[in-house]
Amino acid sequence: MRQPVVAGPPTPERVRTLAALAAPTHVSITGSALPAGPARGGVDELGRPVLLVKPGEPLHLLAPGDEAVVTVDLSCVRDLGGVARPRGLLKVQGWARAVPGEDARKAAIAIAERCPDEDLFTALERPGEPDAPRLLHIDVGFVVHLTAQETGVLDAEAYNAAEPDPFLHDAERLLHHVNSAHRDTLGPVAARLLGRPVGEVWLWELDRYGVTFREETEETTLIRVPWPSPAANRHTLEHALHRVLCGRTPAAAATYHGGALRRRLERPGDRER
């Protein structure tokens, strides 16, 4: 019996994938009159935000062994021709705690790509000193997620039980290669899928369940093409993408139109900052 085509990853996997590629932008302390402040750091392999906090910042005062309930905003963006376009926003509420000393180096390595800050080394070299930067991780309570296609809330159990797309890094490498070196092939594919002339087209998402094209005109259109079955490894992922780019679409495409796409993905108050 033929199985139905699945258009995209389960929501928990999708959210964990976005988190793995995201960077913290703001953090607020629940119950505090202080406004949200800037945040820096990344996300570890368990999906927990890890923050690098510096002297003078409110969370730097958190005593060893204590915790604070916080909300961390995570932003995931895609660079398209030198312009950062928002892929999704996550608001993670949970408990901020100091990273234990034995885990500090691992936490620093996990976030170094998203947070290339020399104070990461200072935090490792001067642990416990009152005027040194500190590393905190956030034990997740729940996650609010906002993307072009959906919004929702994941509780800690669903979020922590999920994993990012198993071929995440291969998919990102492939997507970057096509956008950088073969973007002239994307317009004809999108035009055939939409049945009309198209504007500027990029690869937007690539995962084990399918590929999403992004067309930019006066509004944004996302075109989702699912694979007949989920990719089993990086080779079948690459083969499935190659078939689509060669004009052999495996299934009917779904489109999402986005006159309000940018507005939906803008964080409230961003314009005022």
GUKOLZA-582385 format. One record per residue: x, z, y of N, C-alpha, C, O in turn; residue number from 1; residue in three letters. Coordinates in steps of 0.02 Angstrom, whole numbers, plus 50000, padded with zeros to 5 digits. Example, Ala and Ser with C-alpha at 12.3 -4.5 7.8 and 13.67 -1.06 7.14 Angstrom:
<nodes>
[node [50660 50390 49716] [50615 50390 49775] [50660 50390 49835] [50712 50423 49834] 1 Ala]
[node [50642 50354 49888] [50684 50357 49947] [50645 50394 50002] [50670 50402 50057] 2 Ser]
</nodes>
This chain:
<nodes>
[node [50042 50000 49940] [50000 50000 50000] [50044 50000 50062] [50091 50040 50067] 1 Met]
[node [50030 49955 50109] [50071 49950 50169] [50056 50008 50216] [49998 50024 50229] 2 Arg]
[node [50108 50039 50240] [50101 50096 50286] [50088 50071 50357] [50113 50019 50377] 3 Gln]
[node [50048 50108 50396] [50036 50088 50465] [50100 50092 50507] [50143 50134 50495] 4 Pro]
[node [50104 50047 50555] [50162 50046 50600] [50158 50105 50648] [50105 50118 50677] 5 Val]
[node [50213 50141 50655] [50216 50197 50702] [50251 50174 50766] [50307 50150 50764] 6 Val]
[node [50215 50180 50823] [50241 50151 50885] [50301 50189 50913] [50345 50159 50944] 7 Ala]
[node [50302 50255 50904] [50355 50294 50935] [50368 50358 50897] [50331 50375 50850] 8 Gly]
[node [50420 50393 50915] [50437 50455 50880] [50385 50509 50892] [50349 50507 50942] 9 Pro]
[node [50381 50558 50847] [50338 50616 50859] [50358 50650 50924] [50417 50649 50944] 10 Pro]
[node [50310 50679 50958] [50324 50709 51023] [50382 50759 51021] [50425 50757 51064] 11 Thr]
[node [50384 50805 50973] [50441 50853 50972] [50509 50818 50967] [50556 50838 51001] 12 Pro]
[node [50514 50766 50926] [50577 50729 50920] [50593 50694 50986] [50650 50693 51008] 13 Glu]
[node [50542 50664 51017] [50551 50630 51081] [50577 50678 51134] [50623 50662 51171] 14 Arg]
[node [50548 50737 51137] [50568 50787 51187] [50638 50812 51174] [50678 50820 51220] 15 Val]
[node [50655 50825 51110] [50723 50847 51094] [50774 50793 51110] [50830 50808 51130] 16 Arg]
[node [50755 50730 51101] [50800 50675 51117] [50813 50672 51193] [50871 50665 51214] 17 Thr]
[node [50760 50678 51232] [50769 50679 51304] [50812 50738 51325] [50856 50732 51368] 18 Leu]
[node [50799 50796 51295] [50838 50856 51313] [50912 50847 51298] [50954 50869 51337] 19 Ala]
[node [50927 50814 51243] [50997 50804 51224] [51035 50761 51275] [51096 50766 51279] 20 Ala]
[node [50999 50721 51313] [51030 50676 51362] [51020 50701 51433] [51043 50668 51481] 21 Leu]
[node [50988 50758 51441] [50967 50781 51508] [51019 50828 51538] [51063 50854 51504] 22 Ala]
[node [51012 50837 51603] [51053 50885 51640] [51008 50931 51681] [50957 50907 51708] 23 Ala]
[node [51025 50995 51687] [50985 51040 51729] [50991 51020 51803] [51044 51001 51826] 24 Pro]
[node [50935 51026 51838] [50936 51012 51910] [50917 51073 51952] [50946 51083 52006] 25 Thr]
[node [50870 51113 51928] [50848 51172 51965] [50832 51229 51916] [50816 51217 51858] 26 His]
[node [50838 51290 51941] [50820 51348 51901] [50784 51397 51947] [50805 51407 52004] 27 Val]
[node [50731 51428 51921] [50696 51480 51959] [50688 51541 51914] [50683 51535 51853] 28 Ser]
[node [50687 51600 51945] [50680 51663 51908] [50608 51686 51914] [50583 51697 51969] 29 Ile]
[node [50574 51694 51857] [50505 51714 51857] [50497 51785 51887] [50535 51831 51870] 30 Thr]
[node [50448 51791 51931] [50436 51856 51963] [50479 51869 52024] [50472 51921 52055] 31 Gly]
[node [50523 51822 52041] [50566 51830 52099] [50537 51792 52158] [50506 51739 52150] 32 Ser]
[node [50548 51818 52218] [50526 51784 52278] [50574 51729 52298] [50561 51691 52345] 33 Ala]
[node [50631 51726 52264] [50680 51675 52282] [50656 51606 52262] [50626 51597 52210] 34 Leu]
[node [50669 51556 52304] [50650 51487 52286] [50694 51462 52229] [50747 51490 52215] 35 Pro]
[node [50672 51408 52197] [50713 51376 52146] [50779 51354 52177] [50781 51327 52232] 36 Ala]
[node [50833 51366 52140] [50898 51346 52165] [50928 51292 52121] [50904 51278 52067] 37 Gly]
[node [50981 51260 52145] [51014 51208 52105] [51043 51236 52041] [51065 51294 52039] 38 Pro]
[node [51044 51196 51989] [51072 51216 51925] [51121 51163 51901] [51114 51104 51918] 39 Ala]
[node [51169 51184 51861] [51218 51138 51831] [51230 51161 51760] [51226 51220 51744] 40 Arg]
[node [51244 51113 51717] [51256 51130 51647] [51235 51074 51602] [51246 51015 51618] 41 Gly]
[node [51206 51090 51545] [51185 51040 51496] [51141 51073 51444] [51110 51124 51457] 42 Gly]
[node [51138 51042 51386] [51096 51066 51331] [51139 51068 51268] [51175 51019 51254] 43 Val]
[node [51136 51123 51231] [51178 51128 51171] [51145 51095 51111] [51090 51068 51117] 44 Asp]
[node [51178 51098 51053] [51153 51063 50994] [51088 51093 50967] [51053 51062 50928] 45 Glu]
[node [51072 51154 50989] [51009 51186 50969] [50952 51171 51017] [50896 51194 51008] 46 Leu]
[node [50967 51131 51069] [50915 51114 51117] [50908 51164 51174] [50861 51159 51213] 47 Gly]
[node [50952 51213 51177] [50948 51264 51230] [50985 51241 51292] [51042 51219 51288] 48 Arg]
[node [50953 51247 51351] [50991 51236 51412] [51048 51287 51417] [51039 51346 51403] 49 Pro]
[node [51106 51263 51439] [51164 51307 51452] [51182 51297 51525] [51195 51241 51547] 50 Val]
[node [51184 51351 51563] [51197 51348 51635] [51266 51376 51651] [51287 51427 51623] 51 Leu]
[node [51299 51343 51697] [51360 51369 51727] [51340 51400 51794] [51321 51364 51840] 52 Leu]
[node [51343 51466 51798] [51322 51501 51859] [51384 51528 51894] [51431 51551 51862] 53 Val]
[node [51382 51526 51960] [51440 51543 52000] [51427 51605 52043] [51369 51621 52056] 54 Lys]
[node [51480 51639 52065] [51470 51697 52108] [51427 51680 52169] [51434 51627 52199] 55 Pro]
[node [51383 51726 52186] [51337 51716 52242] [51269 51689 52221] [51222 51692 52260] 56 Gly]
[node [51264 51663 52160] [51200 51640 52135] [51163 51697 52101] [51195 51740 52069] 57 Glu]
[node [51096 51699 52107] [51059 51757 52081] [51072 51773 52008] [51079 51831 51990] 58 Pro]
[node [51076 51723 51966] [51086 51736 51894] [51156 51761 51878] [51168 51786 51823] 59 Leu]
[node [51202 51753 51925] [51270 51779 51913] [51270 51855 51908] [51315 51885 51879] 60 His]
[node [51218 51886 51937] [51213 51959 51937] [51184 51987 51872] [51181 52048 51864] 61 Leu]
[node [51163 51943 51826] [51133 51967 51764] [51185 52006 51724] [51239 51980 51707] 62 Leu]
[node [51169 52068 51709] [51216 52112 51674] [51223 52091 51601] [51175 52066 51571] 63 Ala]
[node [51282 52101 51571] [51290 52087 51499] [51238 52125 51458] [51228 52184 51468] 64 Pro]
[node [51207 52089 51412] [51155 52120 51371] [51086 52116 51401] [51036 52127 51365] 65 Gly]
[node [51081 52101 51466] [51015 52094 51497] [50990 52022 51491] [51026 51978 51469] 66 Asp]
[node [50927 52012 51509] [50898 51946 51508] [50852 51938 51568] [50828 51987 51597] 67 Glu]
[node [50839 51876 51586] [50793 51860 51640] [50749 51802 51618] [50774 51755 51586] 68 Ala]
[node [50685 51806 51635] [50640 51750 51619] [50648 51697 51674] [50640 51712 51733] 69 Val]
[node [50665 51637 51654] [50680 51584 51702] [50644 51520 51681] [50622 51512 51624] 70 Val]
[node [50639 51474 51729] [50617 51406 51715] [50673 51359 51738] [50695 51361 51796] 71 Thr]
[node [50695 51318 51692] [50749 51270 51706] [50719 51199 51705] [50686 51180 51656] 72 Val]
[node [50730 51161 51757] [50710 51091 51759] [50766 51048 51732] [50823 51053 51755] 73 Asp]
[node [50750 51007 51683] [50797 50959 51654] [50775 50889 51672] [50717 50871 51665] 74 Leu]
[node [50822 50849 51696] [50807 50780 51714] [50847 50732 51670] [50908 50740 51663] 75 Ser]
[node [50813 50683 51642] [50845 50632 51602] [50836 50565 51637] [50780 50545 51651] 76 Cys]
[node [50890 50531 51652] [50887 50469 51690] [50922 50413 51652] [50963 50426 51607] 77 Val]
[node [50905 50352 51670] [50938 50292 51643] [50967 50253 51701] [50932 50238 51749] 78 Arg]
[node [51031 50236 51696] [51063 50195 51747] [51047 50122 51734] [51065 50094 51682] 79 Asp]
[node [51014 50090 51782] [50998 50019 51778] [51030 49984 51837] [51005 49988 51893] 80 Leu]
[node [51084 49950 51824] [51118 49914 51878] [51143 49958 51934] [51143 49938 51992] 81 Gly]
[node [51164 50019 51917] [51190 50065 51967] [51137 50108 52000] [51153 50147 52045] 82 Gly]
[node [51074 50101 51979] [51019 50142 52006] [50994 50188 51951] [50977 50165 51897] 83 Val]
[node [50991 50253 51965] [50967 50301 51916] [50891 50303 51916] [50860 50319 51967] 84 Ala]
[node [50861 50286 51860] [50788 50286 51853] [50768 50344 51808] [50798 50353 51755] 85 Arg]
[node [50718 50383 51828] [50698 50441 51787] [50664 50420 51722] [50617 50381 51723] 86 Pro]
[node [50688 50446 51667] [50657 50434 51601] [50608 50490 51584] [50556 50477 51552] 87 Arg]
[node [50623 50549 51604] [50579 50605 51588] [50602 50668 51623] [50661 50676 51639] 88 Gly]
[node [50555 50714 51634] [50569 50779 51662] [50545 50832 51613] [50491 50826 51584] 89 Leu]
[node [50585 50884 51603] [50568 50939 51559] [50574 51004 51599] [50622 51014 51637] 90 Leu]
[node [50524 51047 51591] [50528 51114 51621] [50530 51163 51564] [50481 51172 51527] 91 Lys]
[node [50587 51195 51556] [50598 51241 51501] [50592 51313 51527] [50631 51334 51569] 92 Val]
[node [50543 51349 51501] [50538 51420 51518] [50563 51461 51459] [50545 51448 51401] 93 Gln]
[node [50605 51510 51474] [50632 51552 51421] [50672 51609 51450] [50665 51627 51508] 94 Gly]
[node [50715 51636 51408] [50753 51696 51426] [50827 51679 51435] [50860 51655 51388] 95 Trp]
[node [50852 51692 51494] [50923 51679 51509] [50964 51739 51486] [50950 51796 51503] 96 Ala]
[node [51016 51725 51447] [51061 51776 51422] [51132 51750 51426] [51143 51690 51423] 97 Arg]
[node [51179 51796 51434] [51250 51775 51434] [51269 51746 51366] [51250 51773 51314] 98 Ala]
[node [51308 51692 51368] [51334 51664 51306] [51386 51713 51278] [51432 51732 51314] 99 Val]
[node [51379 51734 51215] [51429 51780 51187] [51499 51751 51190] [51508 51690 51185] 100 Pro]
[node [51548 51794 51198] [51616 51771 51205] [51641 51725 51150] [51677 51677 51163] 101 Gly]
[node [51620 51739 51088] [51643 51698 51032] [51612 51628 51032] [51636 51582 50999] 102 Glu]
[node [51557 51620 51070] [51523 51555 51074] [51538 51517 51138] [51514 51461 51147] 103 Asp]
[node [51576 51548 51183] [51584 51519 51250] [51618 51450 51248] [51596 51404 51281] 104 Ala]
[node [51672 51444 51210] [51707 51380 51208] [51663 51325 51180] [51663 51269 51206] 105 Arg]
[node [51626 51340 51128] [51581 51290 51098] [51527 51269 51148] [51510 51211 51153] 106 Lys]
[node [51501 51318 51186] [51450 51303 51236] [51479 51260 51292] [51446 51213 51315] 107 Ala]
[node [51540 51275 51313] [51572 51236 51366] [51583 51164 51344] [51573 51118 51384] 108 Ala]
[node [51605 51154 51282] [51616 51087 51257] [51550 51048 51254] [51548 50989 51270] 109 Ile]
[node [51496 51083 51235] [51431 51051 51228] [51405 51023 51293] [51370 50972 51294] 110 Ala]
[node [51422 51055 51349] [51394 51034 51413] [51444 50998 51458] [51426 50976 51513] 111 Ile]
[node [51505 50990 51435] [51558 50963 51478] [51542 50893 51503] [51558 50876 51560] 112 Ala]
[node [51510 50851 51461] [51495 50782 51482] [51445 50781 51539] [51451 50741 51585] 113 Glu]
[node [51395 50825 51536] [51344 50828 51589] [51366 50870 51648] [51338 50864 51702] 114 Arg]
[node [51417 50911 51637] [51438 50957 51690] [51515 50956 51694] [51547 51004 51673] 115 Cys]
[node [51543 50903 51722] [51617 50898 51727] [51642 50941 51785] [51664 50914 51836] 116 Pro]
[node [51639 51006 51776] [51656 51053 51830] [51715 51095 51807] [51714 51123 51752] 117 Asp]
[node [51767 51100 51849] [51826 51138 51830] [51811 51212 51820] [51849 51247 51787] 118 Glu]
[node [51754 51235 51848] [51737 51305 51838] [51718 51321 51766] [51714 51379 51747] 119 Asp]
[node [51706 51269 51725] [51697 51281 51654] [51760 51313 51625] [51756 51360 51585] 120 Leu]
[node [51818 51288 51644] [51881 51316 51620] [51891 51387 51647] [51915 51431 51611] 121 Phe]
[node [51872 51397 51709] [51879 51464 51739] [51836 51514 51701] [51857 51570 51689] 122 Thr]
[node [51774 51493 51683] [51730 51538 51647] [51759 51558 51579] [51750 51614 51556] 123 Ala]
[node [51796 51511 51548] [51827 51527 51483] [51890 51569 51491] [51905 51611 51449] 124 Leu]
[node [51927 51557 51545] [51991 51591 51554] [51983 51661 51583] [52027 51703 51575] 125 Glu]
[node [51927 51674 51616] [51918 51739 51649] [51852 51772 51629] [51812 51789 51673] 126 Arg]
[node [51839 51779 51565] [51775 51808 51543] [51767 51880 51566] [51813 51921 51561] 127 Pro]
[node [51708 51895 51592] [51693 51963 51611] [51717 51984 51679] [51698 52038 51703] 128 Gly]
[node [51757 51944 51713] [51780 51962 51779] [51723 51952 51829] [51687 51902 51826] 129 Glu]
[node [51713 52000 51875] [51653 51998 51918] [51649 51938 51965] [51595 51918 51985] 130 Pro]
[node [51707 51909 51982] [51705 51852 52029] [51717 51785 51993] [51733 51735 52026] 131 Asp]
[node [51710 51785 51928] [51720 51723 51890] [51653 51691 51873] [51602 51726 51865] 132 Ala]
[node [51651 51625 51867] [51590 51592 51844] [51571 51616 51774] [51614 51641 51737] 133 Pro]
[node [51506 51608 51757] [51482 51631 51692] [51441 51577 51658] [51414 51532 51691] 134 Arg]
[node [51437 51580 51592] [51394 51535 51554] [51334 51574 51527] [51342 51626 51496] 135 Leu]
[node [51275 51548 51539] [51213 51576 51513] [51178 51524 51471] [51180 51464 51487] 136 Leu]
[node [51145 51546 51418] [51101 51499 51382] [51030 51524 51387] [51017 51584 51398] 137 His]
[node [50983 51478 51378] [50912 51493 51385] [50880 51488 51316] [50878 51434 51286] 138 Ile]
[node [50855 51544 51290] [50816 51543 51229] [50746 51519 51247] [50711 51549 51287] 139 Asp]
[node [50725 51464 51216] [50665 51428 51237] [50602 51466 51219] [50594 51489 51163] 140 Val]
[node [50556 51471 51269] [50489 51498 51257] [50439 51442 51249] [50399 51442 51202] 141 Gly]
[node [50440 51395 51296] [50400 51334 51290] [50430 51281 51336] [50471 51296 51380] 142 Phe]
[node [50409 51218 51325] [50436 51162 51363] [50378 51119 51387] [50337 51096 51347] 143 Val]
[node [50374 51109 51452] [50328 51060 51481] [50365 50994 51486] [50420 50992 51513] 144 Val]
[node [50335 50940 51461] [50369 50875 51464] [50326 50824 51500] [50265 50822 51492] 145 His]
[node [50360 50783 51539] [50326 50731 51579] [50366 50667 51573] [50425 50663 51593] 146 Leu]
[node [50334 50615 51544] [50364 50548 51541] [50313 50498 51566] [50257 50517 51584] 147 Thr]
[node [50333 50435 51566] [50286 50383 51588] [50225 50378 51543] [50171 50361 51566] 148 Ala]
[node [50234 50393 51478] [50180 50383 51431] [50136 50445 51420] [50077 50439 51405] 149 Gln]
[node [50165 50504 51429] [50126 50564 51412] [50153 50625 51447] [50210 50627 51470] 150 Glu]
[node [50110 50675 51450] [50131 50742 51472] [50104 50791 51421] [50056 50777 51386] 151 Thr]
[node [50135 50849 51419] [50111 50899 51371] [50155 50960 51371] [50201 50967 51412] 152 Gly]
[node [50140 51005 51325] [50177 51067 51318] [50195 51077 51245] [50153 51068 51201] 153 Val]
[node [50258 51094 51232] [50281 51112 51165] [50297 51186 51163] [50331 51212 51207] 154 Leu]
[node [50272 51221 51112] [50292 51291 51105] [50362 51295 51073] [50389 51244 51050] 155 Asp]
[node [50389 51354 51072] [50457 51363 51048] [50464 51342 50975] [50514 51313 50955] 156 Ala]
[node [50413 51357 50934] [50417 51341 50863] [50424 51266 50852] [50466 51243 50813] 157 Glu]
[node [50381 51227 50887] [50384 51154 50878] [50448 51125 50906] [50478 51080 50876] 158 Ala]
[node [50470 51150 50964] [50531 51125 50995] [50592 51140 50953] [50634 51097 50941] 159 Tyr]
[node [50598 51202 50931] [50658 51222 50894] [50660 51192 50823] [50714 51184 50795] 160 Asn]
[node [50602 51176 50795] [50601 51147 50728] [50619 51073 50729] [50637 51045 50677] 161 Ala]
[node [50614 51041 50787] [50627 50969 50792] [50702 50956 50800] [50741 51001 50815] 162 Ala]
[node [50721 50892 50790] [50789 50869 50801] [50786 50807 50845] [50735 50772 50845] 163 Glu]
[node [50839 50793 50883] [50841 50728 50919] [50841 50670 50870] [50854 50679 50810] 164 Pro]
[node [50827 50611 50895] [50832 50550 50854] [50899 50550 50818] [50951 50559 50850] 165 Asp]
[node [50899 50540 50752] [50963 50545 50715] [51013 50490 50733] [51073 50497 50719] 166 Pro]
[node [50990 50436 50765] [51035 50382 50784] [51042 50377 50860] [51054 50324 50887] 167 Phe]
[node [51033 50434 50892] [51032 50437 50965] [51093 50404 50996] [51087 50361 51039] 168 Leu]
[node [51152 50423 50975] [51213 50399 51007] [51225 50325 50992] [51249 50288 51035] 169 His]
[node [51209 50303 50931] [51214 50232 50915] [51164 50192 50957] [51181 50138 50982] 170 Asp]
[node [51104 50219 50965] [51053 50184 51005] [51074 50178 51078] [51065 50126 51109] 171 Ala]
[node [51102 50231 51105] [51124 50229 51175] [51181 50179 51184] [51184 50144 51234] 172 Glu]
[node [51226 50177 51135] [51281 50129 51139] [51255 50057 51137] [51277 50015 51176] 173 Arg]
[node [51209 50043 51092] [51181 49976 51086] [51144 49957 51149] [51152 49901 51175] 174 Leu]
[node [51103 50003 51174] [51064 49989 51234] [51109 49974 51293] [51097 49926 51331] 175 Leu]
[node [51160 50014 51302] [51207 50003 51358] [51242 49935 51350] [51251 49900 51400] 176 His]
[node [51261 49917 51289] [51295 49853 51278] [51249 49795 51297] [51271 49749 51331] 177 His]
[node [51187 49797 51274] [51141 49742 51289] [51128 49738 51364] [51130 49683 51393] 178 Val]
[node [51116 49794 51397] [51102 49793 51469] [51163 49770 51509] [51156 49740 51562] 179 Asn]
[node [51222 49783 51483] [51283 49765 51519] [51304 49693 51507] [51329 49659 51552] 180 Ser]
[node [51295 49669 51445] [51325 49605 51426] [51275 49551 51406] [51293 49492 51404] 181 Ala]
[node [51213 49569 51391] [51166 49518 51365] [51098 49523 51399] [51047 49506 51369] 182 His]
[node [51097 49545 51461] [51032 49555 51493] [50995 49490 51505] [50934 49489 51513] 183 Arg]
[node [51032 49434 51506] [50998 49369 51517] [50952 49351 51459] [50910 49307 51466] 184 Asp]
[node [50960 49384 51402] [50916 49370 51345] [50850 49408 51349] [50803 49392 51313] 185 Thr]
[node [50846 49458 51393] [50787 49502 51393] [50727 49472 51427] [50670 49482 51404] 186 Leu]
[node [50738 49434 51481] [50682 49404 51517] [50639 49360 51474] [50578 49368 51473] 187 Gly]
[node [50668 49311 51437] [50627 49268 51394] [50588 49307 51341] [50531 49290 51325] 188 Pro]
[node [50618 49360 51313] [50583 49400 51263] [50523 49435 51295] [50468 49434 51267] 189 Val]
[node [50533 49466 51353] [50478 49501 51387] [50424 49453 51408] [50365 49469 51404] 190 Ala]
[node [50443 49393 51432] [50393 49344 51453] [50350 49323 51394] [50289 49314 51401] 191 Ala]
[node [50380 49315 51336] [50342 49296 51277] [50295 49353 51256] [50237 49340 51237] 192 Arg]
[node [50318 49414 51260] [50277 49471 51241] [50217 49480 51288] [50162 49498 51267] 193 Leu]
[node [50230 49468 51354] [50177 49479 51403] [50134 49416 51414] [50079 49421 51440] 194 Leu]
[node [50160 49358 51395] [50123 49297 51405] [50119 49275 51477] [50070 49244 51499] 195 Gly]
[node [50172 49290 51515] [50174 49272 51586] [50246 49275 51611] [50288 49304 51577] 196 Arg]
[node [50260 49245 51670] [50327 49254 51698] [50341 49327 51713] [50295 49366 51727] 197 Pro]
[node [50404 49345 51711] [50422 49415 51721] [50473 49422 51777] [50505 49373 51797] 198 Val]
[node [50480 49483 51800] [50531 49499 51850] [50595 49520 51816] [50615 49492 51765] 199 Gly]
[node [50627 49570 51845] [50690 49596 51817] [50676 49637 51755] [50632 49681 51757] 200 Glu]
[node [50711 49624 51700] [50697 49658 51637] [50760 49692 51611] [50815 49665 51614] 201 Val]
[node [50750 49753 51585] [50804 49792 51555] [50779 49820 51489] [50719 49826 51478] 202 Trp]
[node [50826 49838 51445] [50808 49882 51390] [50802 49952 51418] [50844 49975 51456] 203 Leu]
[node [50748 49986 51399] [50733 50052 51428] [50742 50108 51377] [50774 50159 51391] 204 Trp]
[node [50714 50099 51317] [50721 50149 51264] [50735 50113 51199] [50712 50057 51187] 205 Glu]
[node [50774 50146 51156] [50789 50120 51090] [50794 50180 51043] [50833 50226 51055] 206 Leu]
[node [50755 50179 50989] [50755 50234 50942] [50739 50208 50873] [50729 50148 50864] 207 Asp]
[node [50735 50252 50825] [50726 50229 50756] [50656 50201 50744] [50644 50171 50691] 208 Arg]
[node [50610 50209 50792] [50542 50184 50783] [50530 50118 50820] [50481 50084 50805] 209 Tyr]
[node [50572 50100 50867] [50560 50038 50904] [50602 50033 50967] [50649 50072 50977] 210 Gly]
[node [50584 49985 51009] [50620 49972 51071] [50570 49964 51128] [50515 49940 51118] 211 Val]
[node [50590 49985 51187] [50549 49979 51247] [50587 49939 51299] [50644 49955 51316] 212 Thr]
[node [50554 49887 51325] [50581 49848 51381] [50549 49875 51445] [50494 49902 51445] 213 Phe]
[node [50586 49868 51500] [50560 49888 51565] [50564 49828 51612] [50617 49800 51623] 214 Arg]
[node [50506 49809 51640] [50503 49755 51689] [50491 49784 51757] [50447 49827 51767] 215 Glu]
[node [50531 49761 51806] [50524 49784 51875] [50498 49726 51918] [50532 49675 51926] 216 Glu]
[node [50438 49735 51946] [50412 49690 51997] [50387 49735 52053] [50423 49780 52073] 217 Thr]
[node [50326 49724 52078] [50299 49770 52127] [50281 49836 52095] [50278 49888 52127] 218 Glu]
[node [50269 49834 52030] [50258 49895 51992] [50300 49891 51928] [50327 49838 51912] 219 Glu]
[node [50305 49946 51893] [50344 49949 51831] [50299 49938 51771] [50245 49968 51766] 220 Thr]
[node [50321 49896 51725] [50286 49886 51662] [50333 49902 51605] [50389 49875 51602] 221 Thr]
[node [50311 49945 51560] [50349 49961 51499] [50317 49925 51440] [50256 49928 51432] 222 Leu]
[node [50357 49893 51400] [50334 49853 51343] [50364 49884 51280] [50425 49881 51270] 223 Ile]
[node [50323 49912 51238] [50347 49945 51178] [50337 49900 51117] [50281 49877 51104] 224 Arg]
[node [50390 49889 51080] [50388 49848 51019] [50409 49893 50961] [50468 49911 50956] 225 Val]
[node [50364 49913 50917] [50382 49956 50860] [50413 49916 50803] [50397 49857 50794] 226 Pro]
[node [50456 49948 50765] [50482 49918 50704] [50427 49921 50650] [50383 49964 50653] 227 Trp]
[node [50430 49876 50600] [50382 49880 50545] [50386 49947 50507] [50336 49972 50483] 228 Pro]
[node [50447 49975 50504] [50457 50042 50475] [50517 50073 50511] [50560 50036 50536] 229 Ser]
[node [50521 50139 50513] [50576 50171 50550] [50644 50149 50522] [50653 50141 50462] 230 Pro]
[node [50692 50140 50567] [50760 50123 50546] [50789 50179 50504] [50781 50238 50520] 231 Ala]
[node [50823 50160 50450] [50850 50210 50404] [50922 50229 50421] [50946 50282 50401] 232 Ala]
[node [50956 50186 50460] [51025 50200 50479] [51042 50156 50539] [51000 50118 50562] 233 Asn]
[node [51103 50163 50564] [51121 50126 50624] [51122 50051 50612] [51111 50012 50659] 234 Arg]
[node [51136 50030 50551] [51138 49959 50536] [51068 49927 50538] [51060 49873 50565] 235 His]
[node [51019 49962 50509] [50951 49935 50512] [50923 49939 50583] [50882 49897 50602] 236 Thr]
[node [50945 49988 50622] [50925 49991 50692] [50951 49931 50730] [50914 49898 50767] 237 Leu]
[node [51015 49915 50720] [51045 49858 50754] [51012 49792 50731] [51001 49747 50772] 238 Glu]
[node [50997 49787 50667] [50966 49727 50641] [50896 49718 50670] [50877 49662 50688] 239 His]
[node [50858 49772 50675] [50790 49768 50702] [50792 49746 50775] [50751 49705 50797] 240 Ala]
[node [50839 49773 50813] [50845 49753 50884] [50865 49679 50888] [50838 49643 50930] 241 Leu]
[node [50911 49658 50847] [50933 49588 50848] [50875 49540 50834] [50869 49488 50867] 242 His]
[node [50832 49558 50787] [50774 49516 50772] [50728 49508 50832] [50703 49453 50846] 243 Arg]
[node [50717 49563 50868] [50673 49559 50927] [50706 49516 50981] [50672 49474 51012] 244 Val]
[node [50770 49525 50993] [50804 49487 51045] [50809 49413 51027] [50817 49371 51071] 245 Leu]
[node [50804 49398 50962] [50804 49328 50941] [50734 49298 50938] [50725 49241 50915] 246 Cys]
[node [50684 49336 50961] [50617 49309 50965] [50574 49322 50905] [50519 49294 50900] 247 Gly]
[node [50596 49364 50858] [50556 49378 50799] [50527 49448 50805] [50553 49496 50776] 248 Arg]
[node [50472 49454 50843] [50440 49517 50857] [50407 49543 50793] [50366 49507 50764] 249 Thr]
[node [50423 49604 50771] [50396 49628 50708] [50324 49652 50711] [50290 49655 50659] 250 Pro]
[node [50298 49668 50770] [50230 49695 50775] [50205 49684 50846] [50244 49668 50891] 251 Ala]
[node [50141 49693 50855] [50112 49685 50922] [50141 49736 50969] [50152 49794 50951] 252 Ala]
[node [50153 49715 51031] [50183 49759 51081] [50128 49796 51119] [50073 49770 51128] 253 Ala]
[node [50144 49856 51142] [50100 49894 51186] [50132 49897 51254] [50193 49901 51260] 254 Ala]
[node [50091 49894 51306] [50118 49896 51374] [50091 49956 51412] [50035 49979 51399] 255 Thr]
[node [50132 49980 51458] [50114 50035 51503] [50129 50011 51573] [50186 49993 51589] 256 Tyr]
[node [50078 50011 51615] [50087 49987 51683] [50099 50047 51728] [50069 50100 51719] 257 His]
[node [50143 50036 51778] [50167 50095 51814] [50166 50090 51889] [50219 50101 51919] 258 Gly]
[node [50111 50075 51921] [50110 50081 51993] [50125 50152 52015] [50155 50164 52067] 259 Gly]
[node [50101 50199 51972] [50112 50270 51987] [50169 50300 51946] [50178 50360 51947] 260 Ala]
[node [50207 50257 51911] [50258 50283 51866] [50309 50325 51903] [50324 50381 51882] 261 Leu]
[node [50335 50299 51958] [50386 50337 51994] [50357 50402 52021] [50390 50454 52020] 262 Arg]
[node [50295 50399 52046] [50265 50459 52073] [50255 50512 52019] [50265 50571 52031] 263 Arg]
[node [50236 50489 51958] [50226 50537 51904] [50291 50572 51885] [50291 50630 51866] 264 Arg]
[node [50345 50536 51889] [50409 50563 51866] [50447 50599 51921] [50498 50630 51908] 265 Leu]
[node [50422 50595 51982] [50454 50633 52035] [50434 50706 52029] [50375 50722 52019] 266 Glu]
[node [50481 50749 52035] [50468 50821 52033] [50436 50842 52099] [50461 50824 52153] 267 Arg]
[node [50380 50879 52097] [50350 50901 52159] [50400 50937 52204] [50436 50982 52181] 268 Pro]
[node [50402 50917 52266] [50447 50948 52314] [50514 50913 52320] [50553 50930 52364] 269 Gly]
[node [50528 50863 52276] [50593 50829 52279] [50603 50796 52347] [50659 50796 52373] 270 Asp]
[node [50550 50768 52375] [50558 50733 52439] [50577 50781 52495] [50609 50762 52544] 271 Arg]
[node [50557 50845 52486] [50571 50893 52540] [50642 50920 52536] [50667 50948 52585] 272 Glu]
[node [50674 50911 52478] [50742 50939 52471] [50793 50896 52506] [50853 50911 52505] 273 Arg]
</nodes>
